[in-house]
Amino acid sequence: MTLPAATSHAHGAYRGRFAPSPTGLLHAGSLVAALASWLDARAHGGQWLVRIEDVDAPRCVSGADAAILGQLAALGMRPDEPPVWQSGRVAHYEAALARLVASGWAYPCGCTRSDIAQALDPRGAPRARHADLVYPGTCRHGLRGRPARTMRLLVAPATAAPLDPLRIDWHDRRLGAQHQDVTAAVGDFVLRRADGLWAYQLAVVVDDAAQGITHVVRGEDLADNTPRQIHLQHVLGLPTPVYLHTPLVLGADGEKLSKQNGARPIDANAPMEVLRAAGHTLGLHVEGRDAAAWLASATTQWRNRWPE
């Protein structure tokens, strides 16, 4: 099953967002995504929102949300509307899941990661480092006596036999034409986790639609998630935003810079230093006497480099 190439059918004026997880303060890598999303909104004369993605409560750090908002403000980036916290939107995720269940797209799954790995072993299925296990469809047609653990979304109708591959074609403003065979790369994917927490894929799709987001600017590490989100948008009847995925900042080990590999919080007391560093990663070479002047010049450069 190949869906039509994904193009934006979101209507209205530009609305972008930055959606940090409050598992710690902003570091050089997360600042790049924040700055790029802010610049894109300003370059289009649009609105820029901030959404705190705190549904994974066990990983969140107390006070990090307020500290992130303070870091952004110190750099001259303030949202145009009050921030939204995902932890206050659980009822909306419940409603979306209920719609998916009622329409036959979502189902309970009793598999553990060990179950999935064992099911894949006979196939000799290769798995890239850090990649998710491709779900083999064990519970597609019923739990077979297993207790329910997660809720999953079908990548193709349950009546399809053999499973009709789902190919998503989409365009990224920076990366160009993209495609993914979601069936082969991911399989039916999780909407609600075994611990009861909501999966990123469902929460972000529901919230982008609710906030009227027309353009998503975020790190390139999330590009692999985009086909799953486009599929969810299709089955829920929601608009597909325009996407742009930014370059990553790498740590000393060559991996994406993160708190796990030593990323330190940015020093918002040195705004010019951190803005220039983030701008350099984005290919911007801007001068300015202060943060406001720097941001204004960077917006002009961004507009010329990344027109709609």
Disulfide bonds with the S-S distance in Angstrom:
none
